[in-house]
């Protein structure tokens, strides 16, 4: 009987900590979908891109880009379709 509860507990733990395959996946500019890449290049023109991540927001991919422009840190969020969701100083 104990082994059944150990198995159930292990399964519950495994299911509880599972995350989507692309949760907070770090990407390079050339790995972005074309629409997202075009938007990121336009919005960060003249800036230094520090980090790009693909995140899951209620089952939808959102691309978060951290960049520095004119000495200020910025954070850009772009939807999978290339639409700017937000762009603000961090």
PDB file of N, CA, C and O in Angstrom, chain B, residues numbered from 101:
ATOM      1  N   UNK B 101       0.814  -1.188   0.000  1.00  0.00           N
ATOM      2  CA  UNK B 101       0.000   0.000   0.000  1.00  0.00           C
ATOM      3  C   UNK B 101       0.863   1.259   0.000  1.00  0.00           C
ATOM      4  O   UNK B 101       0.522   2.236  -0.667  1.00  0.00           O
ATOM      5  N   UNK B 102       1.975   1.252   0.737  1.00  0.00           N
ATOM      6  CA  UNK B 102       2.854   2.414   0.767  1.00  0.00           C
ATOM      7  C   UNK B 102       3.434   2.714  -0.607  1.00  0.00           C
ATOM      8  O   UNK B 102       3.584   3.877  -0.983  1.00  0.00           O
ATOM      9  N   UNK B 103       3.759   1.671  -1.354  1.00  0.00           N
ATOM     10  CA  UNK B 103       4.353   1.900  -2.673  1.00  0.00           C
ATOM     11  C   UNK B 103       3.361   2.579  -3.614  1.00  0.00           C
ATOM     12  O   UNK B 103       3.769   3.341  -4.490  1.00  0.00           O
ATOM     13  N   UNK B 104       2.065   2.314  -3.447  1.00  0.00           N
ATOM     14  CA  UNK B 104       1.058   2.977  -4.266  1.00  0.00           C
ATOM     15  C   UNK B 104       1.052   4.469  -3.957  1.00  0.00           C
ATOM     16  O   UNK B 104       1.018   5.294  -4.870  1.00  0.00           O
ATOM     17  N   UNK B 105       1.084   4.820  -2.662  1.00  0.00           N
ATOM     18  CA  UNK B 105       1.077   6.236  -2.283  1.00  0.00           C
ATOM     19  C   UNK B 105       2.356   6.942  -2.718  1.00  0.00           C
ATOM     20  O   UNK B 105       2.326   8.117  -3.083  1.00  0.00           O
ATOM     21  N   UNK B 106       3.465   6.235  -2.680  1.00  0.00           N
ATOM     22  CA  UNK B 106       4.724   6.818  -3.170  1.00  0.00           C
ATOM     23  C   UNK B 106       4.617   7.106  -4.664  1.00  0.00           C
ATOM     24  O   UNK B 106       5.051   8.158  -5.132  1.00  0.00           O
ATOM     25  N   UNK B 107       4.041   6.174  -5.403  1.00  0.00           N
ATOM     26  CA  UNK B 107       3.866   6.359  -6.849  1.00  0.00           C
ATOM     27  C   UNK B 107       2.914   7.521  -7.131  1.00  0.00           C
ATOM     28  O   UNK B 107       3.190   8.357  -7.992  1.00  0.00           O
ATOM     29  N   UNK B 108       1.799   7.573  -6.408  1.00  0.00           N
ATOM     30  CA  UNK B 108       0.840   8.664  -6.584  1.00  0.00           C
ATOM     31  C   UNK B 108       1.506  10.004  -6.243  1.00  0.00           C
ATOM     32  O   UNK B 108       1.327  10.986  -6.964  1.00  0.00           O
ATOM     33  N   UNK B 109       2.247  10.044  -5.181  1.00  0.00           N
ATOM     34  CA  UNK B 109       2.942  11.271  -4.788  1.00  0.00           C
ATOM     35  C   UNK B 109       3.961  11.697  -5.831  1.00  0.00           C
ATOM     36  O   UNK B 109       4.064  12.881  -6.153  1.00  0.00           O
ATOM     37  N   UNK B 110       4.711  10.744  -6.360  1.00  0.00           N
ATOM     38  CA  UNK B 110       5.709  11.059  -7.390  1.00  0.00           C
ATOM     39  C   UNK B 110       5.036  11.593  -8.655  1.00  0.00           C
ATOM     40  O   UNK B 110       5.527  12.537  -9.274  1.00  0.00           O
ATOM     41  N   UNK B 111       3.926  10.994  -9.028  1.00  0.00           N
ATOM     42  CA  UNK B 111       3.197  11.459 -10.218  1.00  0.00           C
ATOM     43  C   UNK B 111       2.634  12.865  -9.998  1.00  0.00           C
ATOM     44  O   UNK B 111       2.707  13.711 -10.888  1.00  0.00           O
ATOM     45  N   UNK B 112       2.083  13.107  -8.834  1.00  0.00           N
ATOM     46  CA  UNK B 112       1.534  14.431  -8.534  1.00  0.00           C
ATOM     47  C   UNK B 112       2.630  15.485  -8.572  1.00  0.00           C
ATOM     48  O   UNK B 112       2.422  16.582  -9.090  1.00  0.00           O
ATOM     49  N   UNK B 113       3.782  15.161  -8.031  1.00  0.00           N
ATOM     50  CA  UNK B 113       4.903  16.089  -8.048  1.00  0.00           C
ATOM     51  C   UNK B 113       5.362  16.347  -9.472  1.00  0.00           C
ATOM     52  O   UNK B 113       5.619  17.494  -9.838  1.00  0.00           O
ATOM     53  N   UNK B 114       5.470  15.308 -10.277  1.00  0.00           N
ATOM     54  CA  UNK B 114       5.908  15.458 -11.663  1.00  0.00           C
ATOM     55  C   UNK B 114       4.937  16.318 -12.463  1.00  0.00           C
ATOM     56  O   UNK B 114       5.359  17.165 -13.250  1.00  0.00           O
ATOM     57  N   UNK B 115       3.665  16.106 -12.267  1.00  0.00           N
ATOM     58  CA  UNK B 115       2.660  16.885 -12.986  1.00  0.00           C
ATOM     59  C   UNK B 115       2.649  18.325 -12.487  1.00  0.00           C
ATOM     60  O   UNK B 115       2.503  19.254 -13.281  1.00  0.00           O
ATOM     61  N   UNK B 116       2.798  18.512 -11.216  1.00  0.00           N
ATOM     62  CA  UNK B 116       2.745  19.850 -10.632  1.00  0.00           C
ATOM     63  C   UNK B 116       3.885  20.746 -11.042  1.00  0.00           C
ATOM     64  O   UNK B 116       3.710  21.964 -11.083  1.00  0.00           O
ATOM     65  N   UNK B 117       5.041  20.202 -11.347  1.00  0.00           N
ATOM     66  CA  UNK B 117       6.183  21.033 -11.708  1.00  0.00           C
ATOM     67  C   UNK B 117       6.456  21.038 -13.205  1.00  0.00           C
ATOM     68  O   UNK B 117       7.433  21.639 -13.653  1.00  0.00           O
ATOM     69  N   UNK B 118       5.618  20.384 -13.975  1.00  0.00           N
ATOM     70  CA  UNK B 118       5.849  20.394 -15.411  1.00  0.00           C
ATOM     71  C   UNK B 118       5.474  21.751 -15.980  1.00  0.00           C
ATOM     72  O   UNK B 118       4.520  22.383 -15.525  1.00  0.00           O
ATOM     73  N   UNK B 119       6.236  22.200 -16.985  1.00  0.00           N
ATOM     74  CA  UNK B 119       6.012  23.489 -17.622  1.00  0.00           C
ATOM     75  C   UNK B 119       6.061  23.306 -19.130  1.00  0.00           C
ATOM     76  O   UNK B 119       6.595  22.307 -19.613  1.00  0.00           O
ATOM     77  N   UNK B 120       5.512  24.254 -19.880  1.00  0.00           N
ATOM     78  CA  UNK B 120       5.597  24.147 -21.332  1.00  0.00           C
ATOM     79  C   UNK B 120       7.041  24.064 -21.794  1.00  0.00           C
ATOM     80  O   UNK B 120       7.945  24.558 -21.120  1.00  0.00           O
ATOM     81  N   UNK B 121       7.253  23.449 -22.929  1.00  0.00           N
ATOM     82  CA  UNK B 121       8.607  23.242 -23.444  1.00  0.00           C
ATOM     83  C   UNK B 121       9.343  24.553 -23.678  1.00  0.00           C
ATOM     84  O   UNK B 121      10.574  24.578 -23.645  1.00  0.00           O
ATOM     85  N   UNK B 122       8.616  25.646 -23.914  1.00  0.00           N
ATOM     86  CA  UNK B 122       9.285  26.899 -24.220  1.00  0.00           C
ATOM     87  C   UNK B 122       9.160  27.947 -23.114  1.00  0.00           C
ATOM     88  O   UNK B 122       9.354  29.134 -23.373  1.00  0.00           O
ATOM     89  N   UNK B 123       8.845  27.535 -21.904  1.00  0.00           N
ATOM     90  CA  UNK B 123       8.712  28.496 -20.802  1.00  0.00           C
ATOM     91  C   UNK B 123      10.044  29.186 -20.564  1.00  0.00           C
ATOM     92  O   UNK B 123      11.048  28.540 -20.262  1.00  0.00           O
ATOM     93  N   UNK B 124      10.040  30.517 -20.705  1.00  0.00           N
ATOM     94  CA  UNK B 124      11.242  31.326 -20.489  1.00  0.00           C
ATOM     95  C   UNK B 124      12.442  30.811 -21.276  1.00  0.00           C
ATOM     96  O   UNK B 124      13.553  30.732 -20.751  1.00  0.00           O
ATOM     97  N   UNK B 125      12.212  30.466 -22.521  1.00  0.00           N
ATOM     98  CA  UNK B 125      13.281  29.986 -23.397  1.00  0.00           C
ATOM     99  C   UNK B 125      14.061  31.177 -23.932  1.00  0.00           C
ATOM    100  O   UNK B 125      13.473  32.101 -24.496  1.00  0.00           O
ATOM    101  N   UNK B 126      15.370  31.165 -23.762  1.00  0.00           N
ATOM    102  CA  UNK B 126      16.227  32.227 -24.264  1.00  0.00           C
ATOM    103  C   UNK B 126      16.474  32.019 -25.751  1.00  0.00           C
ATOM    104  O   UNK B 126      16.778  30.909 -26.188  1.00  0.00           O
ATOM    105  N   UNK B 127      16.343  33.086 -26.523  1.00  0.00           N
ATOM    106  CA  UNK B 127      16.479  33.009 -27.969  1.00  0.00           C
ATOM    107  C   UNK B 127      17.472  34.038 -28.480  1.00  0.00           C
ATOM    108  O   UNK B 127      17.824  34.994 -27.789  1.00  0.00           O
ATOM    109  N   UNK B 128      17.912  33.812 -29.714  1.00  0.00           N
ATOM    110  CA  UNK B 128      18.720  34.783 -30.443  1.00  0.00           C
ATOM    111  C   UNK B 128      17.814  35.438 -31.480  1.00  0.00           C
ATOM    112  O   UNK B 128      16.766  34.895 -31.830  1.00  0.00           O
ATOM    113  N   UNK B 129      18.221  36.596 -31.964  1.00  0.00           N
ATOM    114  CA  UNK B 129      17.417  37.338 -32.928  1.00  0.00           C
ATOM    115  C   UNK B 129      17.053  36.483 -34.142  1.00  0.00           C
ATOM    116  O   UNK B 129      15.919  36.541 -34.619  1.00  0.00           O
ATOM    117  N   UNK B 130      17.991  35.700 -34.641  1.00  0.00           N
ATOM    118  CA  UNK B 130      17.717  34.907 -35.840  1.00  0.00           C
ATOM    119  C   UNK B 130      16.816  33.694 -35.581  1.00  0.00           C
ATOM    120  O   UNK B 130      16.453  32.987 -36.521  1.00  0.00           O
ATOM    121  N   UNK B 131      16.458  33.449 -34.336  1.00  0.00           N
ATOM    122  CA  UNK B 131      15.548  32.351 -33.998  1.00  0.00           C
ATOM    123  C   UNK B 131      14.090  32.814 -33.866  1.00  0.00           C
ATOM    124  O   UNK B 131      13.193  31.995 -33.672  1.00  0.00           O
ATOM    125  N   UNK B 132      13.861  34.121 -33.971  1.00  0.00           N
ATOM    126  CA  UNK B 132      12.513  34.660 -33.828  1.00  0.00           C
ATOM    127  C   UNK B 132      11.686  34.425 -35.086  1.00  0.00           C
ATOM    128  O   UNK B 132      12.239  34.384 -36.185  1.00  0.00           O
ATOM    129  N   UNK B 133      10.369  34.269 -34.944  1.00  0.00           N
ATOM    130  CA  UNK B 133       9.502  34.217 -36.124  1.00  0.00           C
ATOM    131  C   UNK B 133       9.651  35.525 -36.908  1.00  0.00           C
ATOM    132  O   UNK B 133       9.909  36.569 -36.308  1.00  0.00           O
ATOM    133  N   UNK B 134       9.494  35.491 -38.231  1.00  0.00           N
ATOM    134  CA  UNK B 134       9.717  36.681 -39.057  1.00  0.00           C
ATOM    135  C   UNK B 134       8.968  37.934 -38.595  1.00  0.00           C
ATOM    136  O   UNK B 134       9.567  39.008 -38.545  1.00  0.00           O
ATOM    137  N   UNK B 135       7.697  37.833 -38.260  1.00  0.00           N
ATOM    138  CA  UNK B 135       6.924  39.013 -37.834  1.00  0.00           C
ATOM    139  C   UNK B 135       7.467  39.585 -36.526  1.00  0.00           C
ATOM    140  O   UNK B 135       7.529  40.803 -36.358  1.00  0.00           O
ATOM    141  N   UNK B 136       7.855  38.718 -35.611  1.00  0.00           N
ATOM    142  CA  UNK B 136       8.403  39.152 -34.320  1.00  0.00           C
ATOM    143  C   UNK B 136       9.768  39.799 -34.528  1.00  0.00           C
ATOM    144  O   UNK B 136      10.063  40.846 -33.952  1.00  0.00           O
ATOM    145  N   UNK B 137      10.590  39.172 -35.349  1.00  0.00           N
ATOM    146  CA  UNK B 137      11.928  39.705 -35.619  1.00  0.00           C
ATOM    147  C   UNK B 137      11.843  41.103 -36.224  1.00  0.00           C
ATOM    148  O   UNK B 137      12.589  41.996 -35.824  1.00  0.00           O
ATOM    149  N   UNK B 138      10.948  41.297 -37.177  1.00  0.00           N
ATOM    150  CA  UNK B 138      10.785  42.597 -37.818  1.00  0.00           C
ATOM    151  C   UNK B 138      10.394  43.669 -36.791  1.00  0.00           C
ATOM    152  O   UNK B 138      10.932  44.777 -36.805  1.00  0.00           O
ATOM    153  N   UNK B 139       9.471  43.332 -35.919  1.00  0.00           N
ATOM    154  CA  UNK B 139       9.033  44.274 -34.883  1.00  0.00           C
ATOM    155  C   UNK B 139      10.161  44.585 -33.907  1.00  0.00           C
ATOM    156  O   UNK B 139      10.389  45.746 -33.569  1.00  0.00           O
ATOM    157  N   UNK B 140      10.857  43.566 -33.460  1.00  0.00           N
ATOM    158  CA  UNK B 140      11.955  43.764 -32.504  1.00  0.00           C
ATOM    159  C   UNK B 140      13.038  44.642 -33.127  1.00  0.00           C
ATOM    160  O   UNK B 140      13.548  45.553 -32.475  1.00  0.00           O
ATOM    161  N   UNK B 141      13.389  44.377 -34.377  1.00  0.00           N
ATOM    162  CA  UNK B 141      14.411  45.189 -35.036  1.00  0.00           C
ATOM    163  C   UNK B 141      13.968  46.648 -35.158  1.00  0.00           C
ATOM    164  O   UNK B 141      14.770  47.560 -34.956  1.00  0.00           O
ATOM    165  N   UNK B 142      12.701  46.866 -35.488  1.00  0.00           N
ATOM    166  CA  UNK B 142      12.185  48.224 -35.622  1.00  0.00           C
ATOM    167  C   UNK B 142      12.159  48.944 -34.268  1.00  0.00           C
ATOM    168  O   UNK B 142      12.594  50.092 -34.170  1.00  0.00           O
ATOM    169  N   UNK B 143      11.658  48.285 -33.238  1.00  0.00           N
ATOM    170  CA  UNK B 143      11.495  48.904 -31.925  1.00  0.00           C
ATOM    171  C   UNK B 143      12.811  49.115 -31.181  1.00  0.00           C
ATOM    172  O   UNK B 143      12.899  49.990 -30.319  1.00  0.00           O
ATOM    173  N   UNK B 144      13.829  48.329 -31.502  1.00  0.00           N
ATOM    174  CA  UNK B 144      15.104  48.425 -30.784  1.00  0.00           C
ATOM    175  C   UNK B 144      16.207  49.035 -31.644  1.00  0.00           C
ATOM    176  O   UNK B 144      17.386  48.914 -31.313  1.00  0.00           O
ATOM    177  N   UNK B 145      15.837  49.687 -32.743  1.00  0.00           N
ATOM    178  CA  UNK B 145      16.831  50.286 -33.636  1.00  0.00           C
ATOM    179  C   UNK B 145      17.727  51.245 -32.845  1.00  0.00           C
ATOM    180  O   UNK B 145      17.242  52.121 -32.129  1.00  0.00           O
ATOM    181  N   UNK B 146      19.030  51.063 -32.990  1.00  0.00           N
ATOM    182  CA  UNK B 146      19.999  51.903 -32.293  1.00  0.00           C
ATOM    183  C   UNK B 146      20.250  51.491 -30.853  1.00  0.00           C
ATOM    184  O   UNK B 146      20.993  52.165 -30.140  1.00  0.00           O
ATOM    185  N   UNK B 147      19.649  50.405 -30.417  1.00  0.00           N
ATOM    186  CA  UNK B 147      19.790  49.934 -29.034  1.00  0.00           C
ATOM    187  C   UNK B 147      20.668  48.687 -28.977  1.00  0.00           C
ATOM    188  O   UNK B 147      20.983  48.083 -30.003  1.00  0.00           O
ATOM    189  N   UNK B 148      21.050  48.319 -27.776  1.00  0.00           N
ATOM    190  CA  UNK B 148      21.781  47.072 -27.532  1.00  0.00           C
ATOM    191  C   UNK B 148      20.797  46.082 -26.925  1.00  0.00           C
ATOM    192  O   UNK B 148      20.315  46.283 -25.810  1.00  0.00           O
ATOM    193  N   UNK B 149      20.498  45.012 -27.658  1.00  0.00           N
ATOM    194  CA  UNK B 149      19.596  43.980 -27.155  1.00  0.00           C
ATOM    195  C   UNK B 149      20.383  43.097 -26.204  1.00  0.00           C
ATOM    196  O   UNK B 149      21.399  42.512 -26.577  1.00  0.00           O
ATOM    197  N   UNK B 150      19.900  43.005 -24.961  1.00  0.00           N
ATOM    198  CA  UNK B 150      20.591  42.232 -23.926  1.00  0.00           C
ATOM    199  C   UNK B 150      20.070  40.811 -23.824  1.00  0.00           C
ATOM    200  O   UNK B 150      20.840  39.877 -23.600  1.00  0.00           O
ATOM    201  N   UNK B 151      18.754  40.642 -23.988  1.00  0.00           N
ATOM    202  CA  UNK B 151      18.171  39.313 -23.771  1.00  0.00           C
ATOM    203  C   UNK B 151      16.829  39.217 -24.487  1.00  0.00           C
ATOM    204  O   UNK B 151      16.057  40.174 -24.534  1.00  0.00           O
ATOM    205  N   UNK B 152      16.573  38.029 -25.046  1.00  0.00           N
ATOM    206  CA  UNK B 152      15.286  37.739 -25.674  1.00  0.00           C
ATOM    207  C   UNK B 152      14.784  36.427 -25.088  1.00  0.00           C
ATOM    208  O   UNK B 152      15.505  35.429 -25.066  1.00  0.00           O
ATOM    209  N   UNK B 153      13.540  36.436 -24.614  1.00  0.00           N
ATOM    210  CA  UNK B 153      12.926  35.226 -24.065  1.00  0.00           C
ATOM    211  C   UNK B 153      11.553  35.011 -24.684  1.00  0.00           C
ATOM    212  O   UNK B 153      10.830  35.961 -24.988  1.00  0.00           O
ATOM    213  N   UNK B 154      11.216  33.758 -24.862  1.00  0.00           N
ATOM    214  CA  UNK B 154       9.852  33.405 -25.257  1.00  0.00           C
ATOM    215  C   UNK B 154       9.167  32.864 -24.013  1.00  0.00           C
ATOM    216  O   UNK B 154       9.642  31.916 -23.387  1.00  0.00           O
ATOM    217  N   UNK B 155       8.042  33.483 -23.663  1.00  0.00           N
ATOM    218  CA  UNK B 155       7.296  33.102 -22.464  1.00  0.00           C
ATOM    219  C   UNK B 155       5.903  32.642 -22.848  1.00  0.00           C
ATOM    220  O   UNK B 155       5.427  32.900 -23.954  1.00  0.00           O
ATOM    221  N   UNK B 156       5.261  31.961 -21.921  1.00  0.00           N
ATOM    222  CA  UNK B 156       3.888  31.510 -22.102  1.00  0.00           C
ATOM    223  C   UNK B 156       2.971  32.410 -21.283  1.00  0.00           C
ATOM    224  O   UNK B 156       3.114  32.506 -20.064  1.00  0.00           O
ATOM    225  N   UNK B 157       2.037  33.065 -21.950  1.00  0.00           N
ATOM    226  CA  UNK B 157       1.070  33.932 -21.275  1.00  0.00           C
ATOM    227  C   UNK B 157      -0.323  33.404 -21.586  1.00  0.00           C
ATOM    228  O   UNK B 157      -0.876  33.686 -22.649  1.00  0.00           O
ATOM    229  N   UNK B 158      -0.884  32.644 -20.668  1.00  0.00           N
ATOM    230  CA  UNK B 158      -2.199  32.019 -20.857  1.00  0.00           C
ATOM    231  C   UNK B 158      -2.264  31.195 -22.134  1.00  0.00           C
ATOM    232  O   UNK B 158      -3.244  31.258 -22.877  1.00  0.00           O
ATOM    233  N   UNK B 159      -1.222  30.429 -22.379  1.00  0.00           N
ATOM    234  CA  UNK B 159      -1.187  29.533 -23.534  1.00  0.00           C
ATOM    235  C   UNK B 159      -0.730  30.181 -24.829  1.00  0.00           C
ATOM    236  O   UNK B 159      -0.688  29.522 -25.868  1.00  0.00           O
ATOM    237  N   UNK B 160      -0.388  31.460 -24.785  1.00  0.00           N
ATOM    238  CA  UNK B 160       0.069  32.168 -25.982  1.00  0.00           C
ATOM    239  C   UNK B 160       1.532  32.559 -25.822  1.00  0.00           C
ATOM    240  O   UNK B 160       1.967  32.951 -24.740  1.00  0.00           O
ATOM    241  N   UNK B 161       2.282  32.448 -26.910  1.00  0.00           N
ATOM    242  CA  UNK B 161       3.689  32.834 -26.886  1.00  0.00           C
ATOM    243  C   UNK B 161       3.810  34.354 -26.873  1.00  0.00           C
ATOM    244  O   UNK B 161       3.182  35.049 -27.671  1.00  0.00           O
ATOM    245  N   UNK B 162       4.625  34.852 -25.958  1.00  0.00           N
ATOM    246  CA  UNK B 162       4.942  36.277 -25.873  1.00  0.00           C
ATOM    247  C   UNK B 162       6.459  36.378 -25.828  1.00  0.00           C
ATOM    248  O   UNK B 162       7.125  35.646 -25.095  1.00  0.00           O
ATOM    249  N   UNK B 163       6.987  37.287 -26.617  1.00  0.00           N
ATOM    250  CA  UNK B 163       8.429  37.474 -26.686  1.00  0.00           C
ATOM    251  C   UNK B 163       8.807  38.709 -25.880  1.00  0.00           C
ATOM    252  O   UNK B 163       8.321  39.809 -26.143  1.00  0.00           O
ATOM    253  N   UNK B 164       9.680  38.512 -24.894  1.00  0.00           N
ATOM    254  CA  UNK B 164      10.143  39.598 -24.032  1.00  0.00           C
ATOM    255  C   UNK B 164      11.572  39.945 -24.428  1.00  0.00           C
ATOM    256  O   UNK B 164      12.447  39.080 -24.459  1.00  0.00           O
ATOM    257  N   UNK B 165      11.795  41.206 -24.726  1.00  0.00           N
ATOM    258  CA  UNK B 165      13.113  41.664 -25.152  1.00  0.00           C
ATOM    259  C   UNK B 165      13.589  42.737 -24.179  1.00  0.00           C
ATOM    260  O   UNK B 165      12.919  43.750 -23.980  1.00  0.00           O
ATOM    261  N   UNK B 166      14.743  42.504 -23.583  1.00  0.00           N
ATOM    262  CA  UNK B 166      15.357  43.493 -22.712  1.00  0.00           C
ATOM    263  C   UNK B 166      16.460  44.168 -23.515  1.00  0.00           C
ATOM    264  O   UNK B 166      17.310  43.503 -24.107  1.00  0.00           O
ATOM    265  N   UNK B 167      16.434  45.513 -23.527  1.00  0.00           N
ATOM    266  CA  UNK B 167      17.440  46.231 -24.297  1.00  0.00           C
ATOM    267  C   UNK B 167      17.802  47.535 -23.611  1.00  0.00           C
ATOM    268  O   UNK B 167      17.073  48.030 -22.752  1.00  0.00           O
ATOM    269  N   UNK B 168      18.956  48.085 -24.013  1.00  0.00           N
ATOM    270  CA  UNK B 168      19.442  49.347 -23.471  1.00  0.00           C
ATOM    271  C   UNK B 168      19.526  50.351 -24.608  1.00  0.00           C
ATOM    272  O   UNK B 168      20.088  50.069 -25.666  1.00  0.00           O
ATOM    273  N   UNK B 169      18.954  51.535 -24.372  1.00  0.00           N
ATOM    274  CA  UNK B 169      18.978  52.602 -25.371  1.00  0.00           C
ATOM    275  C   UNK B 169      19.217  53.925 -24.655  1.00  0.00           C
ATOM    276  O   UNK B 169      18.509  54.271 -23.709  1.00  0.00           O
ATOM    277  N   UNK B 170      20.220  54.654 -25.119  1.00  0.00           N
ATOM    278  CA  UNK B 170      20.576  55.950 -24.535  1.00  0.00           C
ATOM    279  C   UNK B 170      20.779  55.859 -23.021  1.00  0.00           C
ATOM    280  O   UNK B 170      20.384  56.755 -22.275  1.00  0.00           O
ATOM    281  N   UNK B 171      21.401  54.765 -22.582  1.00  0.00           N
ATOM    282  CA  UNK B 171      21.707  54.603 -21.174  1.00  0.00           C
ATOM    283  C   UNK B 171      20.569  54.106 -20.302  1.00  0.00           C
ATOM    284  O   UNK B 171      20.759  53.890 -19.105  1.00  0.00           O
ATOM    285  N   UNK B 172      19.383  53.921 -20.881  1.00  0.00           N
ATOM    286  CA  UNK B 172      18.228  53.436 -20.111  1.00  0.00           C
ATOM    287  C   UNK B 172      17.892  51.998 -20.486  1.00  0.00           C
ATOM    288  O   UNK B 172      18.039  51.590 -21.638  1.00  0.00           O
ATOM    289  N   UNK B 173      17.440  51.243 -19.498  1.00  0.00           N
ATOM    290  CA  UNK B 173      17.013  49.863 -19.729  1.00  0.00           C
ATOM    291  C   UNK B 173      15.528  49.860 -20.107  1.00  0.00           C
ATOM    292  O   UNK B 173      14.713  50.534 -19.477  1.00  0.00           O
ATOM    293  N   UNK B 174      15.201  49.102 -21.127  1.00  0.00           N
ATOM    294  CA  UNK B 174      13.838  48.996 -21.634  1.00  0.00           C
ATOM    295  C   UNK B 174      13.415  47.537 -21.698  1.00  0.00           C
ATOM    296  O   UNK B 174      14.248  46.632 -21.745  1.00  0.00           O
ATOM    297  N   UNK B 175      12.102  47.326 -21.698  1.00  0.00           N
ATOM    298  CA  UNK B 175      11.536  45.982 -21.836  1.00  0.00           C
ATOM    299  C   UNK B 175      10.403  46.045 -22.865  1.00  0.00           C
ATOM    300  O   UNK B 175       9.465  46.831 -22.732  1.00  0.00           O
ATOM    301  N   UNK B 176      10.513  45.206 -23.883  1.00  0.00           N
ATOM    302  CA  UNK B 176       9.557  45.141 -24.979  1.00  0.00           C
ATOM    303  C   UNK B 176       8.875  43.783 -24.953  1.00  0.00           C
ATOM    304  O   UNK B 176       9.539  42.755 -24.815  1.00  0.00           O
ATOM    305  N   UNK B 177       7.549  43.770 -25.086  1.00  0.00           N
ATOM    306  CA  UNK B 177       6.788  42.529 -25.196  1.00  0.00           C
ATOM    307  C   UNK B 177       6.096  42.520 -26.547  1.00  0.00           C
ATOM    308  O   UNK B 177       5.406  43.471 -26.915  1.00  0.00           O
ATOM    309  N   UNK B 178       6.291  41.419 -27.289  1.00  0.00           N
ATOM    310  CA  UNK B 178       5.742  41.290 -28.636  1.00  0.00           C
ATOM    311  C   UNK B 178       4.963  39.981 -28.720  1.00  0.00           C
ATOM    312  O   UNK B 178       5.437  38.935 -28.278  1.00  0.00           O
ATOM    313  N   UNK B 179       3.762  40.051 -29.293  1.00  0.00           N
ATOM    314  CA  UNK B 179       2.963  38.854 -29.511  1.00  0.00           C
ATOM    315  C   UNK B 179       3.521  38.041 -30.670  1.00  0.00           C
ATOM    316  O   UNK B 179       4.344  38.535 -31.441  1.00  0.00           O
ATOM    317  N   UNK B 180       3.080  36.811 -30.792  1.00  0.00           N
ATOM    318  CA  UNK B 180       3.557  35.915 -31.848  1.00  0.00           C
ATOM    319  C   UNK B 180       3.245  36.450 -33.240  1.00  0.00           C
ATOM    320  O   UNK B 180       3.890  36.065 -34.215  1.00  0.00           O
ATOM    321  N   UNK B 181       2.257  37.338 -33.335  1.00  0.00           N
ATOM    322  CA  UNK B 181       1.885  37.918 -34.626  1.00  0.00           C
ATOM    323  C   UNK B 181       2.700  39.164 -34.967  1.00  0.00           C
ATOM    324  O   UNK B 181       2.506  39.758 -36.028  1.00  0.00           O
ATOM    325  N   UNK B 182       3.613  39.566 -34.077  1.00  0.00           N
ATOM    326  CA  UNK B 182       4.454  40.735 -34.304  1.00  0.00           C
ATOM    327  C   UNK B 182       3.903  42.019 -33.719  1.00  0.00           C
ATOM    328  O   UNK B 182       4.531  43.070 -33.855  1.00  0.00           O
ATOM    329  N   UNK B 183       2.752  41.968 -33.075  1.00  0.00           N
ATOM    330  CA  UNK B 183       2.146  43.160 -32.481  1.00  0.00           C
ATOM    331  C   UNK B 183       2.856  43.522 -31.172  1.00  0.00           C
ATOM    332  O   UNK B 183       3.123  42.651 -30.343  1.00  0.00           O
ATOM    333  N   UNK B 184       3.162  44.822 -30.993  1.00  0.00           N
ATOM    334  CA  UNK B 184       3.764  45.296 -29.753  1.00  0.00           C
ATOM    335  C   UNK B 184       2.698  45.258 -28.661  1.00  0.00           C
ATOM    336  O   UNK B 184       1.650  45.890 -28.789  1.00  0.00           O
ATOM    337  N   UNK B 185       2.964  44.521 -27.598  1.00  0.00           N
ATOM    338  CA  UNK B 185       2.050  44.445 -26.459  1.00  0.00           C
ATOM    339  C   UNK B 185       2.389  45.506 -25.419  1.00  0.00           C
ATOM    340  O   UNK B 185       1.499  46.071 -24.783  1.00  0.00           O
ATOM    341  N   UNK B 186       3.672  45.769 -25.251  1.00  0.00           N
ATOM    342  CA  UNK B 186       4.133  46.838 -24.360  1.00  0.00           C
ATOM    343  C   UNK B 186       5.576  47.147 -24.671  1.00  0.00           C
ATOM    344  O   UNK B 186       6.310  46.297 -25.176  1.00  0.00           O
ATOM    345  N   UNK B 187       5.985  48.371 -24.369  1.00  0.00           N
ATOM    346  CA  UNK B 187       7.354  48.809 -24.546  1.00  0.00           C
ATOM    347  C   UNK B 187       7.582  49.929 -23.543  1.00  0.00           C
ATOM    348  O   UNK B 187       7.078  51.038 -23.719  1.00  0.00           O
ATOM    349  N   UNK B 188       8.340  49.641 -22.495  1.00  0.00           N
ATOM    350  CA  UNK B 188       8.493  50.605 -21.406  1.00  0.00           C
ATOM    351  C   UNK B 188       9.868  50.515 -20.769  1.00  0.00           C
ATOM    352  O   UNK B 188      10.572  49.513 -20.890  1.00  0.00           O
ATOM    353  N   UNK B 189      10.233  51.609 -20.076  1.00  0.00           N
ATOM    354  CA  UNK B 189      11.478  51.600 -19.314  1.00  0.00           C
ATOM    355  C   UNK B 189      11.349  50.597 -18.198  1.00  0.00           C
ATOM    356  O   UNK B 189      10.302  50.476 -17.562  1.00  0.00           O
ATOM    357  N   UNK B 190      12.423  49.883 -17.972  1.00  0.00           N
ATOM    358  CA  UNK B 190      12.422  48.835 -16.946  1.00  0.00           C
ATOM    359  C   UNK B 190      12.808  49.406 -15.600  1.00  0.00           C
ATOM    360  O   UNK B 190      12.862  48.674 -14.612  1.00  0.00           O
TER     361      UNK B 190
END
